[in-house]
Amino acid sequence: MRILDRYILKSILTVFFACLLIFLFLYIIIDVFSHLDEILKQQANITILKQYYLSYLPIIFVQVAPIACLLATLFTFSKLNRDNEIIAMRSSGLSVLQITKTVIIFGILVSLFVFWINDKFVPASLSLNQKIKEKMESGQEKKPEEKEEVIDNLSMYGLRNRLYFVNRFLPAQNSMEGIVILEHDAEQNITKKILASRGVYKDGLWRFYQCITYEFDKNGQIKGEPRYLEEEIMLISETPKEFLSQREHADFMTIAQLNDYIWKLVDSGASTAVRNLKVDLYQRFTLPFTSIIITLVGIPFALMIKNRAAALSSFGVSIMVGFLYYVLSAICIALGKTGMLMPILAASLSHIIFFITSLYLINNLP
């Protein structure tokens, strides 16, 4: 690595980590004071508060990393420009790309790291954070006994075009109560309806009790007499773990889990749900690269800063551009979920527009 690259990288790293620490501190302090009345009311102990805010760290990092990259880029190159070091570099024959190469590579590496954190840690952190918050609000952390988890009104789409409705699901016992299963054909016409008072998963099989099965013809009319069995073994591939995971919000799923859920929903006829989930899935791939896009947008403004007045104006303009980026991204996501844009285009359009804009601005630098 050249001395110049090390010099620029040192400044970038210093400002980037300083911004991260400041943002983390401010985020936690603001959250503490905004929920101080609830914390005091529930008398939450230090251990539960520590777990709560530690679970926040991956979430905060993913959110503030692009802004930290932008500020690091602005500070580093504006300082170089004010000290006439940019002029010296250009006079020695270095191009804008050669000067900014270090920060661009850094932005790419941050984006890849954000992608990894966003997929591997953020879903689990969101789920843990939600559970701790519910405990704090209900005061359950004071109770020594552990209450068995019960999930009411669970619904999910499964394989073989099945739709499940469950009144009560008890994960610890691998059982559920008040079961309704609807089976559909390829045209989404109902072909079978199964009612059961109780279901138990044992030895890899579902056993349903007091089970009534209705068969339907193509016109939706009941075909023949309903069949009643006191106990019936059902060939259902979904395990209790899958029932438990599918009740989670898309934000709590990894990319692999979300993709698997979409695959199960494709033949269910739930086109709106599939479209929304596809937008969320593609956004998982594009969102982490906000860091490099924001960095590229900040470079031309940073290189224009030569004095304090210009610094303030360029800083303000670049922050405004970053704000517009987030606004455009939100609009594109909303259009994608309403069906006006293809899911992959909704997740990537703001990136494409600002990437082209940044290349245009960099190319037109003096």
TIGULUM-50730 format. One record per residue: residue number from 1; x, y, z of N, C-alpha, C in turn. Coordinates in pm, whole numbers, plus 50000, padded with zeros to 5 digits. Layout:
! TIGULUM-50730
   num    n_px    n_py    n_pz   ca_px   ca_py   ca_pz    c_px    c_py    c_pz
   NUM       X       Y       Z       X       Y       Z       X       Y       Z
...
//
This chain:
! TIGULUM-50730
   num    n_px    n_py    n_pz   ca_px   ca_py   ca_pz    c_px    c_py    c_pz
     1   50084   49880   50000   50000   50000   50000   50087   50125   50000
     2   50052   50221   49915   50128   50345   49907   50114   50426   50036
     3   50213   50513   50059   50208   50601   50176   50083   50689   50170
     4   50050   50737   50049   49931   50822   50033   49804   50746   50071
     5   49796   50620   50029   49677   50539   50061   49665   50517   50212
     6   49780   50491   50278   49778   50472   50423   49737   50601   50494
     7   49783   50713   50441   49751   50844   50498   49600   50871   50490
     8   49542   50843   50374   49397   50864   50356   49318   50763   50438
     9   49362   50637   50439   49291   50532   50512   49288   50560   50662
    10   49399   50612   50716   49405   50644   50858   49298   50747   50896
    11   49285   50850   50812   49184   50953   50838   49043   50896   50825
    12   49020   50814   50722   48889   50753   50700   48849   50667   50820
    13   48940   50581   50865   48911   50491   50976   48885   50568   51106
    14   48965   50671   51129   48950   50749   51252   48812   50814   51258
    15   48772   50880   51149   48643   50950   51147   48529   50850   51148
    16   48543   50740   51074   48437   50640   51065   48406   50582   51203
    17   48509   50537   51275   48485   50475   51406   48443   50579   51509
    18   48493   50702   51497   48448   50808   51587   48299   50834   51568
    19   48254   50839   51442   48111   50859   51413   48027   50743   51465
    20   48077   50620   51447   48004   50504   51498   47985   50512   51648
    21   48092   50544   51721   48084   50552   51867   47989   50662   51911
    22   47996   50777   51844   47907   50889   51878   47761   50853   51852
    23   47735   50792   51736   47598   50753   51701   47544   50647   51798
    24   47629   50549   51832   47587   50445   51927   47552   50507   52062
    25   47639   50596   52108   47616   50661   52237   47487   50742   52235
    26   47468   50824   52130   47349   50907   52120   47223   50822   52109
    27   47229   50715   52031   47115   50627   52011   47069   50567   52144
    28   47165   50517   52221   47131   50453   52348   47082   50555   52450
    29   47150   50671   52456   47110   50775   52551   46969   50825   52521
    30   46940   50851   52394   46806   50898   52356   46700   50793   52388
    31   46732   50666   52360   46636   50559   52387   46612   50543   52537
    32   46719   50554   52617   46705   50543   52762   46613   50652   52817
    33   46637   50777   52775   46556   50887   52826   46413   50884   52774
    34   46394   50833   52652   46258   50825   52598   46175   50717   52666
    35   46242   50615   52724   46171   50507   52794   46202   50506   52943
    36   46253   50617   52994   46294   50621   53134   46178   50594   53229
    37   46060   50648   53198   45944   50628   53285   45905   50480   53292
    38   45912   50410   53177   45878   50267   53176   45983   50185   53252
    39   46112   50224   53235   46220   50152   53304   46205   50164   53454
    40   46176   50285   53501   46159   50307   53644   46032   50240   53697
    41   45928   50244   53615   45801   50185   53657   45813   50034   53675
    42   45883   49969   53579   45899   49824   53585   46018   49781   53670
    43   46098   49880   53713   46218   49853   53794   46307   49749   53726
    44   46332   49774   53597   46415   49682   53518   46557   49681   53574
    45   46613   49562   53595   46748   49553   53651   46854   49577   53544
    46   46977   49596   53588   47088   49630   53499   47114   49519   53397
    47   47100   49395   53441   47128   49281   53351   47036   49281   53230
    48   46905   49300   53254   46809   49298   53143   46828   49419   53052
    49   46866   49533   53111   46893   49653   53029   47017   49632   52944
    50   47118   49570   53001   47241   49543   52925   47212   49449   52808
    51   47133   49344   52831   47095   49253   52722   47016   49325   52615
    52   46927   49413   52660   46841   49487   52567   46924   49574   52472
    53   47018   49649   52528   47096   49741   52445   47209   49670   52369
    54   47259   49560   52421   47355   49480   52343   47289   49421   52220
    55   47161   49381   52233   47089   49328   52117   47064   49435   52012
    56   47073   49562   52053   47052   49673   51961   47175   49701   51874
    57   47294   49660   51918   47418   49702   51852   47424   49667   51703
    58   47393   49541   51662   47397   49512   51518   47296   49596   51439
    59   47180   49623   51497   47077   49702   51430   47125   49845   51410
    60   47183   49903   51515   47233   50041   51506   47346   50050   51404
    61   47436   49952   51406   47550   49955   51313   47503   49956   51168
    62   47408   49870   51135   47356   49863   50998   47293   49997   50958
    63   47226   50064   51051   47157   50189   51020   47252   50307   51005
    64   47357   50313   51086   47443   50432   51088   47569   50418   51003
    65   47604   50296   50960   47727   50277   50881   47731   50364   50755
    66   47621   50374   50677   47628   50462   50557   47655   50608   50591
    67   47592   50660   50697   47613   50800   50735   47756   50820   50784
    68   47809   50721   50858   47948   50729   50905   48044   50730   50786
    69   48016   50651   50684   48099   50651   50562   48094   50786   50493
    70   47975   50845   50483   47960   50976   50420   48039   51083   50495
    71   48026   51087   50627   48096   51187   50707   48247   51167   50701
    72   48292   51042   50701   48436   51014   50691   48490   51062   50558
    73   48415   51040   50450   48456   51085   50317   48462   51237   50310
    74   48358   51302   50361   48354   51449   50359   48468   51510   50438
    75   48490   51462   50559   48593   51520   50645   48732   51500   50585
    76   48760   51377   50539   48894   51345   50489   48930   51427   50366
    77   48845   51428   50266   48880   51496   50142   48864   51647   50150
    78   48773   51694   50235   48762   51839   50253   48887   51893   50321
    79   48943   51818   50417   49067   51859   50484   49183   51858   50385
    80   49191   51753   50304   49297   51747   50203   49286   51863   50104
    81   49162   51897   50069   49140   52006   49973   49174   52142   50034
    82   49136   52164   50160   49167   52291   50227   49318   52312   50242
    83   49390   52203   50263   49535   52213   50277   49608   52207   50143
    84   49530   52216   50035   49585   52216   49897   49658   52085   49864
    85   49629   51977   49939   49693   51850   49909   49631   51783   49787
    86   49504   51809   49764   49438   51754   49644   49502   51814   49519
    87   49529   51947   49524   49593   52014   49409   49731   51953   49384
    88   49805   51928   49492   49938   51867   49478   49929   51728   49416
    89   49829   51650   49459   49811   51515   49403   49776   51520   49255
    90   49685   51612   49219   49645   51624   49078   49762   51673   48993
    91   49843   51763   49050   49959   51816   48976   50064   51708   48951
    92   50067   51608   49041   50164   51500   49023   50117   51396   48923
    93   49996   51416   48867   49946   51327   48764   49845   51224   48811
    94   49803   51232   48939   49705   51136   48990   49564   51176   48947
    95   49485   51078   48905   49347   51103   48866   49258   51101   48990
    96   49131   51144   48972   49036   51141   49084   49018   50998   49134
    97   49015   50902   49041   48998   50761   49081   49115   50713   49164
    98   49237   50751   49126   49355   50709   49202   49356   50771   49342
    99   49310   50896   49352   49307   50964   49481   49201   50904   49573
   100   49086   50871   49516   48972   50823   49596   48962   50671   49603
   101   49058   50602   49543   49053   50456   49538   49040   50394   49677
   102   49114   50447   49773   49115   50391   49909   48977   50399   49973
   103   48913   50515   49962   48782   50531   50025   48675   50448   49953
   104   48690   50430   49823   48595   50346   49748   48606   50200   49792
   105   48729   50151   49804   48751   50013   49850   48698   49997   49993
   106   48724   50100   50075   48674   50096   50213   48521   50089   50214
   107   48454   50168   50130   48309   50168   50122   48255   50032   50079
   108   48324   49966   49986   48283   49833   49941   48296   49731   50054
   109   48408   49738   50127   48430   49645   50238   48328   49665   50348
   110   48295   49792   50379   48192   49820   50479   48058   49764   50433
   111   48026   49780   50305   47900   49729   50251   47891   49577   50265
   112   48001   49508   50234   48002   49362   50247   47988   49320   50394
   113   48054   49395   50482   48043   49364   50625   47900   49389   50674
   114   47838   49498   50629   47699   49528   50665   47607   49418   50614
   115   47632   49369   50492   47552   49260   50435   47557   49137   50527
   116   47677   49103   50573   47695   48986   50661   47625   49008   50795
   117   47644   49124   50855   47579   49156   50983   47427   49155   50967
   118   47379   49215   50857   47235   49228   50835   47166   49093   50818
   119   47237   48996   50764   47177   48864   50742   47197   48772   50861
   120   47315   48773   50920   47348   48676   51024   47306   48719   51165
   121   47307   48849   51191   47286   48894   51328   47162   48980   51349
   122   47126   49063   51251   47014   49156   51271   46881   49084   51294
   123   46844   48980   51215   46715   48912   51242   46707   48856   51385
   124   46815   48790   51430   46815   48736   51566   46813   48848   51669
   125   46883   48957   51641   46886   49071   51734   46749   49135   51745
   126   46678   49149   51632   46544   49206   51635   46448   49119   51716
   127   46457   48988   51695   46371   48896   51768   46402   48899   51918
   128   46531   48896   51954   46570   48901   52095   46530   49034   52157
   129   46552   49142   52083   46518   49275   52133   46369   49287   52162
   130   46287   49229   52071   46142   49232   52089   46100   49153   52212
   131   46161   49036   52232   46126   48952   52348   46165   49021   52479
   132   46284   49081   52482   46329   49150   52604   46239   49270   52632
   133   46200   49342   52526   46112   49457   52544   45977   49416   52600
   134   45923   49304   52550   45794   49255   52601   45807   49213   52748
   135   45919   49152   52783   45942   49113   52923   45950   49235   53013
   136   46022   49338   52964   46038   49459   53043   45904   49529   53065
   137   45821   49533   52958   45692   49601   52967   45593   49526   53056
   138   45604   49392   53058   45511   49314   53139   45565   49282   53278
   139   45695   49314   53300   45757   49288   53429   45786   49142   53453
   140   45791   49060   53347   45811   48916   53363   45951   48880   53408
   141   46049   48977   53390   46185   48941   53429   46200   48926   53580
   142   46099   48975   53654   46105   48962   53799   46060   48823   53846
   143   45990   48751   53759   45930   48624   53800   46031   48511   53784
   144   46053   48431   53886   46151   48324   53875   46102   48209   53788
   145   45973   48187   53785   45920   48075   53708   45910   48113   53561
   146   45930   48018   53475   45926   48038   53331   45792   47988   53278
   147   45716   48077   53218   45585   48041   53167   45598   47976   53029
   148   45523   47869   53008   45528   47800   52879   45473   47889   52769
   149   45544   47892   52657   45502   47977   52546   45380   47917   52477
   150   45281   48001   52452   45160   47961   52380   45135   48064   52271
   151   45120   48017   52148   45097   48106   52035   44952   48090   51991
   152   44877   48198   51996   44737   48195   51956   44720   48242   51812
   153   44617   48184   51745   44578   48228   51610   44696   48227   51512
   154   44756   48111   51499   44868   48094   51405   44814   48053   51269
   155   44866   48115   51164   44829   48076   51027   44954   48075   50941
   156   44957   47985   50845   45073   47978   50755   45038   47899   50630
   157   45116   47926   50524   45104   47850   50400   45209   47740   50403
   158   45170   47621   50359   45263   47509   50356   45277   47451   50217
   159   45351   47341   50210   45368   47271   50083   45237   47206   50040
   160   45235   47164   49914   45118   47099   49855   44995   47190   49860
   161   45022   47322   49853   44914   47421   49844   44817   47412   49962
   162   44873   47398   50082   44791   47389   50202   44796   47520   50281
   163   44683   47553   50338   44672   47670   50424   44629   47623   50563
   164   44708   47659   50664   44685   47612   50801   44634   47726   50888
   165   44533   47695   50970   44486   47785   51076   44486   47707   51206
   166   44552   47762   51307   44564   47693   51436   44525   47790   51547
   167   44430   47748   51631   44387   47835   51742   44496   47851   51847
   168   44558   47739   51885   44663   47743   51988   44776   47650   51948
   169   44899   47703   51953   45017   47624   51920   45110   47624   52041
   170   45147   47505   52088   45233   47491   52206   45367   47429   52162
   171   45468   47512   52135   45596   47461   52083   45665   47361   52177
   172   45656   47385   52308   45725   47297   52403   45670   47155   52399
   173   45540   47141   52368   45477   47010   52365   45464   46953   52223
   174   45510   47031   52123   45495   46990   51982   45350   46955   51950
   175   45258   47039   51998   45116   47012   51975   45042   47140   51942
   176   44924   47123   51884   44839   47237   51853   44693   47197   51868
   177   44609   47298   51888   44466   47276   51912   44383   47363   51820
   178   44262   47314   51787   44172   47390   51700   44230   47408   51561
   179   44245   47298   51489   44317   47298   51361   44220   47298   51243
   180   44249   47386   51145   44176   47387   51017   44280   47385   50906
   181   44269   47287   50815   44360   47277   50701   44279   47284   50573
   182   44316   47376   50484   44251   47390   50354   44350   47352   50245
   183   44311   47257   50161   44395   47217   50047   44334   47272   49919
   184   44420   47323   49828   44374   47385   49703   44441   47317   49584
   185   44377   47332   49468   44439   47283   49346   44522   47395   49283
   186   44572   47373   49161   44658   47471   49095   44585   47601   49063
   187   44450   47596   49048   44370   47716   49021   44317   47780   49148
   188   44370   47733   49262   44332   47785   49393   44186   47755   49431
   189   44130   47650   49374   43999   47602   49416   44017   47507   49533
   190   43934   47521   49634   43947   47435   49751   43905   47292   49716
   191   43989   47196   49752   43962   47055   49722   43935   46973   49848
   192   43989   47018   49962   43972   46941   50085   43978   47036   50206
   193   43896   47006   50304   43898   47081   50430   43906   46981   50545
   194   44005   47000   50631   44027   46908   50743   44012   46986   50874
   195   43928   46935   50963   43910   46993   51095   43957   46891   51199
   196   44032   46938   51298   44079   46850   51405   44082   46928   51536
   197   44048   46861   51644   44048   46929   51773   44189   46944   51828
   198   44277   46847   51790   44413   46849   51846   44508   46776   51752
   199   44634   46822   51750   44737   46755   51671   44866   46747   51751
   200   44935   46630   51743   45060   46609   51817   45166   46558   51720
   201   45286   46617   51728   45398   46575   51642   45486   46480   51722
   202   45494   46354   51675   45573   46254   51746   45634   46157   51645
   203   45762   46126   51666   45835   46032   51579   45829   46075   51433
   204   45834   46206   51408   45838   46257   51271   45704   46257   51201
   205   45594   46233   51273   45462   46228   51212   45363   46312   51293
   206   45265   46371   51222   45156   46443   51288   45038   46349   51310
   207   44993   46341   51433   44873   46263   51466   44762   46360   51505
   208   44652   46356   51428   44539   46443   51455   44427   46362   51522
   209   44358   46428   51616   44253   46361   51692   44118   46428   51666
   210   44013   46344   51666   43877   46391   51637   43877   46470   51507
   211   43913   46399   51403   43941   46461   51273   43823   46441   51178
   212   43777   46552   51115   43670   46548   51016   43725   46599   50883
   213   43705   46522   50776   43757   46560   50644   43642   46578   50545
   214   43642   46694   50476   43542   46724   50373   43612   46728   50237
   215   43552   46662   50137   43603   46667   49999   43513   46761   49918
   216   43575   46838   49826   43500   46935   49745   43521   46907   49597
   217   43415   46933   49518   43428   46920   49373   43476   47052   49314
   218   43483   47060   49180   43535   47180   49114   43446   47301   49134
   219   43321   47279   49166   43227   47389   49189   43226   47437   49336
   220   43310   47375   49418   43316   47415   49558   43209   47351   49644
   221   43141   47250   49592   43036   47182   49667   43094   47058   49737
   222   43040   47029   49856   43088   46913   49932   43055   46785   49856
   223   43156   46698   49845   43143   46575   49767   43129   46457   49864
   224   43014   46393   49863   42991   46278   49950   42976   46319   50096
   225   42987   46219   50183   42972   46242   50327   43107   46275   50391
   226   43106   46362   50489   43232   46390   50561   43284   46262   50629
   227   43418   46251   50636   43480   46133   50699   43529   46171   50838
   228   43491   46092   50937   43531   46119   51076   43622   46007   51126
   229   43736   46047   51186   43827   45951   51248   43866   46003   51386
   230   43867   45913   51483   43907   45953   51618   44056   45989   51623
   231   44135   45917   51542   44278   45947   51532   44325   45921   51389
   232   44402   46013   51334   44450   45998   51196   44592   46051   51185
   233   44677   45973   51118   44814   46016   51091   44815   46094   50960
   234   44858   46220   50965   44857   46308   50847   44997   46317   50787
   235   45003   46306   50655   45131   46319   50584   45160   46467   50558
   236   45205   46534   50663   45238   46677   50656   45388   46692   50678
   237   45454   46756   50582   45600   46766   50589   45648   46875   50685
   238   45560   46973   50718   45601   47082   50807   45617   47032   50950
   239   45731   47065   51011   45759   47029   51149   45715   47142   51243
   240   45707   47117   51375   45674   47225   51468   45770   47344   51457
   241   45898   47315   51430   45996   47422   51416   45960   47513   51299
   242   45911   47454   51189   45872   47534   51073   45746   47615   51102
   243   45653   47557   51175   45535   47634   51215   45576   47754   51300
   244   45673   47732   51388   45719   47838   51477   45791   47948   51399
   245   45874   47908   51303   45952   48008   51228   45865   48087   51133
   246   45762   48025   51074   45681   48094   50975   45587   48197   51036
   247   45566   48189   51168   45479   48291   51229   45556   48421   51249
   248   45690   48417   51229   45770   48536   51252   45753   48637   51139
   249   45776   48762   51171   45775   48869   51072   45896   48852   50981
   250   45883   48901   50857   45993   48888   50761   46122   48950   50813
   251   46113   49054   50895   46233   49118   50949   46312   49025   51039
   252   46246   48923   51095   46312   48832   51187   46371   48710   51115
   253   46360   48705   50982   46409   48592   50905   46541   48626   50836
   254   46626   48527   50821   46747   48543   50739   46708   48537   50591
   255   46803   48564   50504   46775   48558   50361   46731   48418   50320
   256   46799   48316   50373   46763   48178   50338   46622   48143   50385
   257   46587   48183   50508   46453   48155   50560   46346   48231   50482
   258   46374   48355   50448   46278   48436   50373   46257   48379   50234
   259   46367   48337   50169   46357   48278   50036   46278   48148   50039
   260   46301   48067   50143   46228   47941   50158   46079   47965   50179
   261   46048   48068   50259   45907   48101   50284   45838   48148   50156
   262   45907   48230   50076   45851   48277   49949   45826   48158   49857
   263   45920   48064   49853   45905   47947   49767   45781   47868   49805
   264   45752   47861   49934   45632   47789   49978   45505   47864   49943
   265   45514   47996   49937   45395   48078   49912   45362   48093   49763
   266   45459   48065   49676   45442   48093   49532   45317   48027   49476
   267   45290   47902   49514   45175   47829   49459   45049   47844   49544
   268   45053   47934   49642   44939   47945   49733   44831   48040   49683
   269   44866   48123   49584   44771   48222   49535   44776   48353   49611
   270   44859   48361   49713   44873   48485   49790   44971   48578   49718
   271   44928   48631   49604   45017   48709   49518   45067   48837   49584
   272   44980   48902   49661   45021   49026   49728   45128   48998   49832
   273   45108   48895   49911   45207   48859   50013   45340   48820   49950
   274   45334   48743   49840   45455   48702   49770   45530   48823   49715
   275   45455   48917   49656   45518   49038   49600   45587   49120   49710
   276   45519   49139   49821   45577   49216   49931   45703   49149   49987
   277   45697   49017   50001   45811   48944   50054   45928   48944   49956
   278   45899   48943   49826   46007   48951   49727   46077   49086   49733
   279   45999   49192   49754   46060   49325   49770   46152   49325   49892
   280   46105   49266   50003   46187   49258   50124   46313   49176   50101
   281   46298   49067   50025   46413   48979   49997   46518   49052   49915
   282   46477   49116   49804   46573   49187   49720   46635   49306   49793
   283   46558   49366   49884   46611   49477   49962   46722   49431   50056
   284   46714   49305   50101   46821   49250   50185   46955   49250   50111
   285   46949   49233   49978   47072   49231   49898   47121   49372   49864
   286   47028   49464   49842   47068   49598   49797   47095   49695   49911
   287   47020   49684   50021   47034   49780   50131   47176   49791   50187
   288   47248   49681   50208   47384   49694   50262   47478   49777   50175
   289   47450   49787   50045   47539   49861   49955   47508   50011   49953
   290   47422   50053   50046   47399   50196   50065   47529   50267   50102
   291   47615   50199   50177   47741   50260   50224   47827   50303   50106
   292   47845   50217   50007   47931   50252   49894   47863   50356   49804
   293   47730   50347   49790   47659   50445   49709   47668   50584   49771
   294   47646   50592   49903   47655   50720   49975   47797   50774   49968
   295   47896   50686   49977   48037   50728   49967   48066   50789   49831
   296   48019   50723   49725   48042   50775   49589   47973   50910   49570
   297   47854   50927   49627   47783   51054   49616   47858   51164   49692
   298   47921   51128   49804   47990   51228   49885   48123   51273   49828
   299   48187   51190   49746   48320   51223   49693   48324   51356   49616
   300   48238   51378   49516   48247   51505   49441   48224   51628   49528
   301   48133   51619   49624   48109   51734   49713   48229   51757   49804
   302   48290   51649   49852   48406   51663   49939   48523   51728   49866
   303   48541   51694   49739   48653   51749   49662   48631   51895   49624
   304   48508   51945   49639   48479   52085   49610   48507   52176   49730
   305   48524   52119   49849   48538   52198   49971   48680   52254   49981
   306   48692   52390   49980   48823   52454   49990   48831   52553   50106
   307   48717   52600   50153   48717   52693   50266   48597   52663   50355
   308   48585   52736   50464   48479   52708   50560   48340   52727   50500
   309   48323   52835   50421   48191   52861   50361   48154   52749   50264
   310   48251   52712   50182   48226   52603   50087   48204   52471   50160
   311   48276   52455   50273   48261   52332   50350   48119   52318   50402
   312   48067   52429   50456   47931   52425   50510   47829   52398   50400
   313   47845   52466   50286   47749   52448   50177   47757   52308   50117
   314   47879   52260   50093   47895   52126   50035   47850   52018   50132
   315   47881   52038   50261   47836   51944   50363   47684   51938   50366
   316   47621   52056   50363   47475   52061   50365   47413   51997   50242
   317   47473   52023   50125   47422   51966   50000   47435   51813   50001
   318   47550   51764   50047   47571   51619   50048   47476   51550   50146
   319   47454   51613   50262   47358   51558   50358   47218   51557   50297
   320   47183   51663   50225   47053   51670   50159   47041   51561   50053
   321   47151   51538   49978   47150   51433   49876   47129   51296   49942
   322   47198   51274   50057   47179   51149   50130   47036   51133   50177
   323   46976   51243   50223   46836   51240   50267   46744   51206   50150
   324   46771   51268   50034   46690   51239   49915   46703   51093   49871
   325   46824   51039   49894   46846   50897   49860   46753   50808   49942
   326   46744   50834   50072   46658   50753   50158   46510   50774   50124
   327   46474   50897   50089   46335   50925   50050   46300   50850   49922
   328   46390   50858   49821   46366   50788   49695   46359   50638   49717
   329   46446   50586   49803   46445   50442   49832   46312   50400   49894
   330   46261   50481   49989   46133   50450   50053   46018   50454   49952
   331   46022   50550   49860   45918   50561   49758   45921   50439   49666
   332   46041   50399   49625   46055   50283   49536   46004   50156   49603
   333   46035   50139   49732   45988   50021   49804   45836   50021   49813
   334   45779   50138   49839   45632   50149   49846   45569   50116   49712
   335   45628   50167   49602   45576   50137   49468   45588   49989   49435
   336   45696   49927   49482   45713   49784   49460   45609   49702   49532
   337   45573   49742   49653   45475   49666   49732   45332   49689   49685
   338   45310   49797   49608   45178   49818   49549   45167   49755   49410
   339   45279   49702   49358   45278   49636   49228   45309   49728   49111
   340   45342   49854   49136   45372   49948   49027   45513   49931   48974
   341   45601   49871   49053   45737   49838   49009   45764   49691   49036
   342   45846   49629   48952   45887   49492   48978   45967   49489   49109
   343   45954   49383   49187   46023   49377   49316   46172   49405   49308
   344   46241   49345   49211   46386   49365   49201   46419   49509   49163
   345   46335   49571   49081   46357   49710   49042   46327   49804   49158
   346   46224   49773   49235   46189   49856   49351   46302   49860   49453
   347   46369   49746   49470   46477   49738   49569   46607   49801   49520
   348   46625   49813   49388   46754   49858   49334   46749   49990   49259
   349   46629   50045   49232   46619   50165   49148   46692   50285   49210
   350   46675   50308   49339   46742   50422   49403   46893   50406   49396
   351   46943   50284   49411   47087   50259   49398   47137   50292   49257
   352   47059   50248   49158   47100   50271   49019   47104   50420   48987
   353   47000   50493   49027   46992   50637   48998   47107   50711   49065
   354   47132   50685   49192   47236   50760   49262   47376   50713   49222
   355   47390   50589   49180   47521   50542   49130   47556   50615   49000
   356   47459   50624   48909   47482   50696   48783   47508   50844   48810
   357   47432   50903   48903   47450   51044   48938   47588   51069   48995
   358   47635   50981   49082   47768   50998   49142   47878   50986   49037
   359   47865   50892   48944   47964   50879   48837   47966   51004   48748
   360   47849   51060   48722   47840   51182   48641   47910   51299   48712
   361   47883   51315   48842   47942   51425   48917   48094   51409   48928
   362   48140   51286   48953   48284   51262   48962   48353   51286   48829
   363   48287   51244   48722   48346   51261   48588   48357   51408   48549
   364   48270   51494   48605   48269   51634   48569   48344   51722   48668
   365   48421   51657   48757   48505   51735   48848   48616   51803   48771
   366   48653   51926   48806   48762   51995   48736   48896   51926   48757
//
